[in-house]
């Protein structure tokens, strides 16, 4: 129950932030968007239609057609999310004024739209737009989800060339880029993790030092070097990005010839890592 309440709060806050960014920053400055909201905004520029009403009609049609290809929980959350976005867009239409600087508007519109989208995606919900169409095409025609979604958004944004002109279309692309980064920030968090692979004959000694001085766990794998034709153990360690410099010092103190590879990690949970972080 508490989990569902948290998801509903995230959806309400996310949809409100998304709508306000669209009606206060994007629309008054002649910027578009991707997905169904992009179609709604372009229709508003071209014919004067209400973007809130158009978005609600289009989203309702797509959800009714494509609900079979979505997980049941996602369908239920999307049924809440999509009308809320349309409602908040509708009640806030016309309250914004142009800032006089499309670039600044594009950056901040993308930032707040991205945060709103990230909050929505964290619940497992969807926007009820091109992602649902992409799922339908994948389900029926086996089209690639990511590429299909990208092509659909590209077509929508590209159609803005004929309505808002090339300059504002380019500003819209900047807004979408900033929005993608903001969404990733909300989903992945600020404290990104690093996975460090250490190939060394002294891998067990390195892990002992790491456990003792960094209060984090480490795993040692038995390996075999394809070039040197010798046994070579590998230590695998997950740390925060702020611990990387200290880890490098520990590795060099034990084995200056160790081969080290550092990877970005999107998410870490469970196991001894969670326990070590809490202790």
N, C-alpha and C positions, 0 to 999 in steps of 0.2 A: 504493500500500500504506500509506504514511504517512497519507494522507488518510482511508482507511478506518479505520485504527487510532485516529486522532483522533476520528472520528465515534463509534466504539464507546465510547471513554472518555467522551465527552459524554453518550451515551445512558445508560451505567451510572451516572454521577454524577447526571444529571438525573432518572432514574427513582427512584433511591434518595432523593434530596432530596424529590421529589414524594411518595413513599410515607411518609417520615418526617413530613413536614408534615401529612399526612392522619391518620396514626395517633397522633401525639404531640400535635398541636395542634387539629385539626378534630374528630375523632371523640370524644375525651374531653370536649369542650366542647359536644357536640350541634350541631355545624355540619355542613352538607352541602357539596356541590360541584356543578359542572356536568358534563355529559357522562356517560359510562358509569360513572365513579367515583361520580358523584352518585347514580345509580340504585342502585349497589352499597351505598353508605353508607345511603341511605334504607331499602333492604331490610334492612340490618343493624339499624337502629333499630326497624323495624316487626316483623320476624320473627326477629331474632337470627342471620340468616345471616352467614357469613364474607364480608366485602366483597372479600377477595382472590380467593376461589373464584368468587363471583358475577361479579366483573369479568372474570376469565379466561374464563368460559363465554360471557358476552355478547360480549366482544371477539373471541373465536375465531369465533363465529357470524357476526358482522358482517364480519370480514375474509374469511371463506370465501365469503360472498355477494357482497361488494363489491370483491374484488381486481381485477376486470376494469376498473374505472373509475379505478384508481390507477396512476401511473407505476411501472414495474417496480422501479426502485431504491427508491422509497418503500414499495412492498410488502415488499421484503426487509428494510428497516430497521424497518418497523412490526411485522413478524413477530418481530423481536428485542425491540423496545420494549414492546409490549403484554404479553407474558408476564412480562417483567422487572418491570413496574409491579405486576402481580398478585402475583408472587412476593415482592417486597419488602413489599407491603401485608400479605400472609399471614404472613410471619415476624415482623413487627413489631406485629401486632394485640395489643392489650391491654397494651402496655408504657407507654402514656401515662396521665397523670392530669390531672384538670381543674385549670386554673390559677385558677379562681374568678372570672375576668374574661373573659366571652365576646368583648368588643370587642377587647381586646388579643390574644386568641387568634385572632380573625378576621383582624386586620391582619397578624400574623406568619405565620399559615397561608397567607394569600393571597400574601404576599411570597415565601416559600420555594417554594410551589407554582408561582408565576409564574417564578421563576428556573429551577426544574427543567424546566418546560414550554419556556422559552426555549432552554435547552441542547438539548432534544430537537428543537425546530423548526429550530434552526440546522443540524442534520445533514440536513434534508430529510425526516425521519421524521414520523410522525403518532402521535396517541394511540390510533388504532384505534377511535374512538368515534363521536360525532355528526358529526364532520367527514366520515367515510366515508359515513354515511347521507345527509348533505347532498349529497355527490358523486353518490351513486346516484340521488337524486331529480333532481338537475340533469341527469344523463346520460339518464335515462329520461323525465322529465317537463319538462325544461328549466326547473326551478325555480332561482331565484337562490341562489347558494351561501351568501353572507353572511347573507341574511335567513333562509334555511332553518335554518342553523346556530344563529342567534340565537333563533329560535322554538323549536327543539328544546331548547336549554339553558334557555330561559324556562319551558317546560312542566315540565322536570325539577326545576328549583329551586322553581317554584310548587307542585309536588306536595308539597314539604316542609312547606307550611303545615299539612297535615293530620297530619303526623308529629311535627315538631319545634316547631310553633307559629309564629305570625307574628314574634315577636321574634327568635328564632334564624334564621328565614328572612331577615330583614333584615340580621342580622349576616353571613349567608352571602353576600348581595349585596355587602356591603362587602368581604368577602374576595375575591370574584370581581373586583371593580373594582381592588383593590390588585394582584391576580394579573395582570390585563391590563397594568397599568402596568409591573410587574416583568418580564413577558415582553417587552414593547416595549423595555425597557432593555437586556436581554440581546441581543436581535436587532439593535437599532439602535446600541447602544453609548452611552457617556457623552458622548463628544465629538461632539455633533451639529453639522452643517454648515449654513451659510446661503448661499442663492443670492441674489445682489444684482443687480438690473437697474437700470441707470443711463441715463436718456435725457437726452442733453446734446449741444449743438453742439461741446463740447470732449471728447467721449468718448475719442478717441485719446490726448489729452493725459492724461486721467485714468488710462487703462490704463498709459501709460508710467510714471506716478508709482507706480502700484500694483506693477508689475513691479519697479521699482527699489527701493522702500522696504519692500515686504511679502513679496518673494520668492515670489510666487504668480502664476499665469497669469491672463490675461483675454482675452476675445473681444469684438470689436467687430462689430456688425451695422449695415448701412445701413438706415435707416428713413424713414418719412414721417409727419408729424404730421397726423392727421385733422382736428383743430380749427384749428391755426394754418396748415395747408396749406403747411408748409415741411419741407424735409429735416431729419431729426433722427436722429443715430446713437445706437445703444444699446450700452452695454458690459455684458457678462455676466460675473460674477465669483463663484467659489465660495471661501468662507473658513470658518474655524472661528468659533464664536460669540464667542470671546475677541478676535478681530481686528476685530469689527464697529465698535467705537468708533474705532479707528485709521483704518479705511476711511472713516468719515464725515468725519473731519478732513481726509483727503486730498481727498475730493470737494469739500468746502466751500472748501478752499484754491484749487482750480482753477475751480470753477463753483458759486457759491452758489445759482444758480437751477436746478440740475440736479434732475430728477424721479427719485426713488429708491424702488424697491420691494424689500422684503426678504422672502424666502420661507424656510420651513423645508425642509430636504432630508433625506430618510431615509437615503440612502446615496450615496457617491461612490467611484468606482474607475476605474483606467485613465487613459490619456491623459496630458497634461502636468500635470494636477493631482497625480497620484501621484508624478511625477518631482519636481515643485516641493516637495512635502512632505518628500521624502527628502533633497533637496539642502541 
